[in-house]
């Protein structure tokens, strides 16, 4: 907030963000629920998109998590002023929420500009929290190393399995063309 003192009923712009599940078009089929495969010999094969299906249902969209930012205008519904020998402290509220001074602004543009910095700070704090947690107990590094080595091993096995299936299905496509 600025140094300007507000009164009950005044409006301020508040910058906020949170990590939310966001619905997006499937990156594989672009929401069409069908994809066209181009085989090595140039043949086109249309098939269902299995990336965006769950169970037996096809949706054409997926969920991802990302930071979602919101700039909204709120009314100040309560104001508390505390004066002491150390100075004057003013707190503003919207209903039961305290309006943070560093996230409340006179204009929508100021609030929007602050959001980008806030999200970068949040991502940096996430990294620092992970580092702090790991620095407190170095034994946990070994768990992560083992976990990611296992994931890598499983992924390589999955790649091999997929390669075998691709070869199998290519063979089936060639056989079906010869029939």
Short mmCIF file of the C-alpha atoms (twelve columns), coordinates in Angstrom:
data_MODEL
# 
_entry.id   MODEL 
# 
loop_
_atom_site.group_PDB 
_atom_site.id 
_atom_site.type_symbol 
_atom_site.label_atom_id 
_atom_site.label_alt_id 
_atom_site.label_comp_id 
_atom_site.label_asym_id 
_atom_site.label_seq_id 
_atom_site.Cartn_x 
_atom_site.Cartn_y 
_atom_site.Cartn_z 
_atom_site.pdbx_PDB_model_num 
ATOM 1   C CA . UNK A 1   0.000   0.000   0.000   1 
ATOM 2   C CA . UNK A 2   1.003   3.539   -0.376  1 
ATOM 3   C CA . UNK A 3   1.594   5.935   2.489   1 
ATOM 4   C CA . UNK A 4   -1.889  7.344   1.935   1 
ATOM 5   C CA . UNK A 5   -4.231  6.525   4.789   1 
ATOM 6   C CA . UNK A 6   -7.519  4.972   3.739   1 
ATOM 7   C CA . UNK A 7   -10.931 5.024   5.354   1 
ATOM 8   C CA . UNK A 8   -13.687 2.438   5.669   1 
ATOM 9   C CA . UNK A 9   -15.458 2.199   2.315   1 
ATOM 10  C CA . UNK A 10  -12.392 3.067   0.229   1 
ATOM 11  C CA . UNK A 11  -11.443 0.634   -2.543  1 
ATOM 12  C CA . UNK A 12  -7.968  -0.836  -3.020  1 
ATOM 13  C CA . UNK A 13  -6.531  -3.227  -5.605  1 
ATOM 14  C CA . UNK A 14  -5.170  -6.430  -4.083  1 
ATOM 15  C CA . UNK A 15  -2.638  -8.724  -5.765  1 
ATOM 16  C CA . UNK A 16  -2.841  -12.421 -4.885  1 
ATOM 17  C CA . UNK A 17  -1.884  -15.800 -6.306  1 
ATOM 18  C CA . UNK A 18  -2.178  -19.471 -5.493  1 
ATOM 19  C CA . UNK A 19  -1.228  -22.779 -7.001  1 
ATOM 20  C CA . UNK A 20  -4.304  -24.261 -8.646  1 
ATOM 21  C CA . UNK A 21  -5.290  -27.119 -10.841 1 
ATOM 22  C CA . UNK A 22  -5.908  -25.614 -14.290 1 
ATOM 23  C CA . UNK A 23  -7.876  -27.251 -17.104 1 
ATOM 24  C CA . UNK A 24  -6.078  -27.080 -20.471 1 
ATOM 25  C CA . UNK A 25  -6.609  -28.503 -23.933 1 
ATOM 26  C CA . UNK A 26  -4.793  -31.784 -24.388 1 
ATOM 27  C CA . UNK A 27  -1.313  -30.985 -25.765 1 
ATOM 28  C CA . UNK A 28  -1.389  -34.136 -27.908 1 
ATOM 29  C CA . UNK A 29  -4.794  -33.961 -29.661 1 
ATOM 30  C CA . UNK A 30  -5.597  -30.235 -29.109 1 
ATOM 31  C CA . UNK A 31  -8.985  -31.206 -27.698 1 
ATOM 32  C CA . UNK A 32  -10.065 -33.295 -30.715 1 
ATOM 33  C CA . UNK A 33  -9.655  -36.640 -28.912 1 
ATOM 34  C CA . UNK A 34  -8.185  -38.153 -32.100 1 
ATOM 35  C CA . UNK A 35  -4.625  -38.126 -33.420 1 
ATOM 36  C CA . UNK A 36  -3.121  -39.011 -36.760 1 
ATOM 37  C CA . UNK A 37  0.077   -41.032 -36.695 1 
ATOM 38  C CA . UNK A 38  2.533   -40.837 -39.564 1 
ATOM 39  C CA . UNK A 39  4.274   -44.157 -39.924 1 
ATOM 40  C CA . UNK A 40  7.836   -44.419 -41.170 1 
ATOM 41  C CA . UNK A 41  6.631   -45.461 -44.617 1 
ATOM 42  C CA . UNK A 42  4.465   -42.307 -44.826 1 
ATOM 43  C CA . UNK A 43  1.126   -43.982 -44.142 1 
ATOM 44  C CA . UNK A 44  -1.341  -42.082 -41.967 1 
ATOM 45  C CA . UNK A 45  -3.185  -43.908 -39.214 1 
ATOM 46  C CA . UNK A 46  -5.927  -42.164 -37.208 1 
ATOM 47  C CA . UNK A 47  -6.462  -43.359 -33.649 1 
ATOM 48  C CA . UNK A 48  -7.951  -42.260 -30.332 1 
ATOM 49  C CA . UNK A 49  -5.857  -39.986 -28.149 1 
ATOM 50  C CA . UNK A 50  -5.039  -41.868 -24.983 1 
ATOM 51  C CA . UNK A 51  -3.179  -39.009 -23.316 1 
ATOM 52  C CA . UNK A 52  -6.349  -37.219 -22.240 1 
ATOM 53  C CA . UNK A 53  -8.441  -40.255 -21.445 1 
ATOM 54  C CA . UNK A 54  -9.208  -41.449 -17.951 1 
ATOM 55  C CA . UNK A 55  -10.649 -44.907 -17.700 1 
ATOM 56  C CA . UNK A 56  -12.948 -45.419 -20.661 1 
ATOM 57  C CA . UNK A 57  -13.757 -41.717 -21.074 1 
ATOM 58  C CA . UNK A 58  -12.017 -39.353 -23.460 1 
ATOM 59  C CA . UNK A 59  -12.051 -35.693 -22.520 1 
ATOM 60  C CA . UNK A 60  -9.872  -33.633 -24.859 1 
ATOM 61  C CA . UNK A 61  -8.375  -31.794 -21.890 1 
ATOM 62  C CA . UNK A 62  -5.981  -32.360 -19.017 1 
ATOM 63  C CA . UNK A 63  -5.274  -30.783 -15.636 1 
ATOM 64  C CA . UNK A 64  -1.984  -29.140 -14.752 1 
ATOM 65  C CA . UNK A 65  -0.895  -27.198 -11.670 1 
ATOM 66  C CA . UNK A 66  0.365   -23.669 -12.039 1 
ATOM 67  C CA . UNK A 67  0.418   -20.374 -10.216 1 
ATOM 68  C CA . UNK A 68  -2.794  -18.475 -10.881 1 
ATOM 69  C CA . UNK A 69  -2.767  -14.765 -10.192 1 
ATOM 70  C CA . UNK A 70  -5.697  -12.525 -9.433  1 
ATOM 71  C CA . UNK A 71  -5.950  -8.761  -9.134  1 
ATOM 72  C CA . UNK A 72  -9.219  -7.727  -7.548  1 
ATOM 73  C CA . UNK A 73  -10.705 -4.606  -6.117  1 
ATOM 74  C CA . UNK A 74  -11.861 -4.834  -2.499  1 
ATOM 75  C CA . UNK A 75  -13.597 -2.441  -0.152  1 
ATOM 76  C CA . UNK A 76  -12.023 -1.633  3.172   1 
ATOM 77  C CA . UNK A 77  -14.631 -2.781  5.674   1 
ATOM 78  C CA . UNK A 78  -12.660 -2.159  8.850   1 
ATOM 79  C CA . UNK A 79  -9.717  -0.060  9.948   1 
ATOM 80  C CA . UNK A 80  -7.696  -0.417  13.144  1 
ATOM 81  C CA . UNK A 81  -5.324  2.285   14.318  1 
ATOM 82  C CA . UNK A 82  -2.863  1.620   17.135  1 
ATOM 83  C CA . UNK A 83  -0.794  4.464   18.468  1 
ATOM 84  C CA . UNK A 84  2.059   3.971   20.880  1 
ATOM 85  C CA . UNK A 85  5.359   5.533   21.836  1 
ATOM 86  C CA . UNK A 86  6.991   3.637   18.965  1 
ATOM 87  C CA . UNK A 87  4.637   5.112   16.362  1 
ATOM 88  C CA . UNK A 88  1.353   4.660   14.604  1 
ATOM 89  C CA . UNK A 89  0.239   1.354   13.057  1 
ATOM 90  C CA . UNK A 90  -2.783  1.125   10.741  1 
ATOM 91  C CA . UNK A 91  -4.357  -2.190  9.722   1 
ATOM 92  C CA . UNK A 92  -6.988  -2.480  6.990   1 
ATOM 93  C CA . UNK A 93  -9.488  -5.315  6.578   1 
ATOM 94  C CA . UNK A 94  -11.912 -6.588  3.980   1 
ATOM 95  C CA . UNK A 95  -14.527 -8.586  5.866   1 
ATOM 96  C CA . UNK A 96  -12.383 -11.015 7.885   1 
ATOM 97  C CA . UNK A 97  -9.208  -10.734 5.750   1 
ATOM 98  C CA . UNK A 98  -6.309  -8.503  6.632   1 
ATOM 99  C CA . UNK A 99  -5.157  -6.506  3.621   1 
ATOM 100 C CA . UNK A 100 -1.390  -6.857  3.448   1 
ATOM 101 C CA . UNK A 101 0.374   -3.540  2.863   1 
ATOM 102 C CA . UNK A 102 2.778   -5.007  0.293   1 
ATOM 103 C CA . UNK A 103 -0.055  -6.566  -1.761  1 
ATOM 104 C CA . UNK A 104 -2.564  -3.698  -1.785  1 
ATOM 105 C CA . UNK A 105 -2.364  -0.791  -4.219  1 
ATOM 106 C CA . UNK A 106 -4.176  2.312   -5.404  1 
ATOM 107 C CA . UNK A 107 -4.282  1.141   -9.048  1 
ATOM 108 C CA . UNK A 108 -4.858  -2.116  -10.829 1 
ATOM 109 C CA . UNK A 109 -1.632  -1.616  -12.812 1 
ATOM 110 C CA . UNK A 110 0.485   -1.405  -9.656  1 
ATOM 111 C CA . UNK A 111 -1.081  -4.599  -8.314  1 
ATOM 112 C CA . UNK A 112 -0.563  -6.434  -11.617 1 
ATOM 113 C CA . UNK A 113 3.084   -5.387  -11.794 1 
ATOM 114 C CA . UNK A 114 3.675   -6.712  -8.273  1 
ATOM 115 C CA . UNK A 115 2.183   -10.149 -9.066  1 
ATOM 116 C CA . UNK A 116 5.021   -11.240 -11.326 1 
ATOM 117 C CA . UNK A 117 7.564   -10.470 -8.595  1 
ATOM 118 C CA . UNK A 118 5.421   -12.245 -6.003  1 
ATOM 119 C CA . UNK A 119 5.298   -15.458 -8.058  1 
ATOM 120 C CA . UNK A 120 9.065   -15.373 -8.652  1 
ATOM 121 C CA . UNK A 121 9.562   -14.899 -4.896  1 
ATOM 122 C CA . UNK A 122 7.239   -17.845 -4.182  1 
ATOM 123 C CA . UNK A 123 9.164   -20.102 -6.571  1 
ATOM 124 C CA . UNK A 124 12.459  -19.004 -4.982  1 
ATOM 125 C CA . UNK A 125 11.033  -19.677 -1.507  1 
ATOM 126 C CA . UNK A 126 9.984   -23.160 -2.661  1 
ATOM 127 C CA . UNK A 127 13.568  -23.868 -3.739  1 
ATOM 128 C CA . UNK A 128 15.022  -22.462 -0.523  1 
ATOM 129 C CA . UNK A 129 12.607  -24.542 1.565   1 
ATOM 130 C CA . UNK A 130 13.701  -27.697 -0.260  1 
ATOM 131 C CA . UNK A 131 17.374  -26.785 0.228   1 
ATOM 132 C CA . UNK A 132 16.821  -26.031 3.934   1 
ATOM 133 C CA . UNK A 133 15.028  -29.339 4.447   1 
ATOM 134 C CA . UNK A 134 17.842  -31.214 2.734   1 
ATOM 135 C CA . UNK A 135 20.560  -29.341 4.633   1 
ATOM 136 C CA . UNK A 136 18.968  -30.295 7.951   1 
ATOM 137 C CA . UNK A 137 19.188  -34.011 7.209   1 
ATOM 138 C CA . UNK A 138 21.747  -34.991 4.559   1 
ATOM 139 C CA . UNK A 139 20.637  -38.619 4.791   1 
ATOM 140 C CA . UNK A 140 17.541  -37.635 2.832   1 
ATOM 141 C CA . UNK A 141 19.760  -36.950 -0.191  1 
ATOM 142 C CA . UNK A 142 20.405  -40.661 -0.438  1 
ATOM 143 C CA . UNK A 143 16.673  -41.344 -0.517  1 
ATOM 144 C CA . UNK A 144 16.233  -38.864 -3.379  1 
ATOM 145 C CA . UNK A 145 19.184  -40.313 -5.266  1 
ATOM 146 C CA . UNK A 146 17.754  -43.803 -4.921  1 
ATOM 147 C CA . UNK A 147 14.260  -42.643 -5.807  1 
ATOM 148 C CA . UNK A 148 15.336  -40.860 -9.001  1 
ATOM 149 C CA . UNK A 149 17.670  -43.684 -10.005 1 
ATOM 150 C CA . UNK A 150 14.715  -46.055 -9.669  1 
ATOM 151 C CA . UNK A 151 12.526  -43.691 -11.723 1 
ATOM 152 C CA . UNK A 152 15.243  -43.485 -14.393 1 
ATOM 153 C CA . UNK A 153 15.615  -47.287 -14.480 1 
ATOM 154 C CA . UNK A 154 11.845  -47.739 -14.755 1 
ATOM 155 C CA . UNK A 155 11.635  -45.080 -17.473 1 
ATOM 156 C CA . UNK A 156 14.347  -46.820 -19.503 1 
ATOM 157 C CA . UNK A 157 12.472  -50.109 -19.160 1 
ATOM 158 C CA . UNK A 158 9.291   -48.341 -20.268 1 
ATOM 159 C CA . UNK A 159 11.105  -46.947 -23.315 1 
ATOM 160 C CA . UNK A 160 12.276  -50.437 -24.231 1 
ATOM 161 C CA . UNK A 161 8.733   -51.779 -23.776 1 
ATOM 162 C CA . UNK A 162 7.340   -48.963 -25.936 1 
ATOM 163 C CA . UNK A 163 9.930   -49.629 -28.635 1 
ATOM 164 C CA . UNK A 164 8.847   -53.288 -28.717 1 
ATOM 165 C CA . UNK A 165 5.186   -52.263 -28.996 1 
ATOM 166 C CA . UNK A 166 5.879   -49.740 -31.757 1 
ATOM 167 C CA . UNK A 167 7.696   -52.443 -33.698 1 
ATOM 168 C CA . UNK A 168 4.799   -54.850 -33.077 1 
ATOM 169 C CA . UNK A 169 2.129   -52.374 -34.238 1 
ATOM 170 C CA . UNK A 170 4.126   -51.335 -37.300 1 
ATOM 171 C CA . UNK A 171 4.325   -54.998 -38.222 1 
ATOM 172 C CA . UNK A 172 0.559   -55.351 -37.720 1 
ATOM 173 C CA . UNK A 173 -0.131  -52.314 -39.942 1 
ATOM 174 C CA . UNK A 174 2.041   -53.780 -42.711 1 
ATOM 175 C CA . UNK A 175 0.308   -57.168 -42.363 1 
ATOM 176 C CA . UNK A 176 -3.151  -55.577 -42.512 1 
ATOM 177 C CA . UNK A 177 -2.173  -53.697 -45.720 1 
ATOM 178 C CA . UNK A 178 -1.025  -56.932 -47.315 1 
ATOM 179 C CA . UNK A 179 -4.361  -58.658 -46.567 1 
# 
